C-alpha cells in the first residue's frame, strides 16, 4: 500500500505548536521529550532544506534526510549563540520560541516556493508500506545499493547516534524537575558573562552583578562574601559598605544586585565571590575574577 501527501510542512507546524503547549502546561510529560527530539534534531534542518530545495528531485531522499539532521545540529547552536547576546539569554522559553519562529518562517518560505512551481515539480513526501514478508534484510538490501547511497546512510546513522548521545548526556547531567540546587552567578555591567572589570587602580571600585536563584524546594538563607587575594574585604551594595550580604529566598525566588569591591593594593589579584547556604560554603570552588590593579 502506498500513501502520498504534501502536508509535511503542516505536520511539522502542528507538532511544533503541540510541543509549545506541552512545555507550557505539562512540562514533566514524556511527550515533551518525544516531541522535543525531532524539534531539535530534525525540524530546523528539514524546513530549511525544504525552503532551499523546493523542487522534487533536486535532492535524493537519503541526502535530504541526512542534510536535515546535519543542518539542524548546525542551526540550533547558532540560534543559541545569538540568544546569548540578547537580554533573554539561553533559557528554555527563549530557545523554544526562537526555534519555533525559525521553523515556521522556513516552512512559510518553503510553502511559497513550492507554490511557484508546477504541481508535478513540487516536492512531496511518500510512505511505502509493505508486508513484512516482502521486506528485505538490511544486509542484502545494502548489497544492492550503490556505494554512495550506503556511505550517506552510514554517515546519517553516525550523525543521528552522536546527536542522540549528546542530547542524552545533556538530559542526564541537567538538574531534573524537583532536584534541589542553587544558581549563583556573577555578570559584567551588561548583564552578560563578559566585560568584567579586569583593570583597576588602588582605591577604584569594580562593579559586577551578583545573582542567586533558589531551587532548593524550600526557603533558604544565603550569605555572599568577597575575598581579594585570600583576605575578606568590604563590598559595596546600594551605596553601603559591609562585609557580607545576607539574603532570605523562598523556593524559586531570585535575588540580583550590583556589588562593588575596592582593591587596596597594587598587583594582579584574585577576587573571589563566596556563597554560603545556612552558614556553610555552598561550592568547593568559589566564583572568581582576575584583576590587574595599578598604583593610584
Secondary structure, DSSP 8 states (H G I E B T S, - for coil): -EEEES-HHHHHHHHHHHHHHHHHH-TT-HHHHHHHHHIIIIIHHHHHHHHH--BTTSS-HHHHHHHHHHHHHHHHHHHHHHHHTSTT-S-HHHHHHHHHHHHHHHHHHHHHHHHTS-GGGB--EEEE---GGG---HHHHHHTS-HHHHHHHHHHHHHHHHHHHHHHHHHHTS--TT--EEEEEEE-TTSSS-----EEETT-EEEEEEEEEEESSS-EEEEEEEEETTEEE-EEETTEEES-EEEEE-TT-EEEEEEEEE--S-EEEEEEEEEEETTEES-SS-EEEEEEEE--
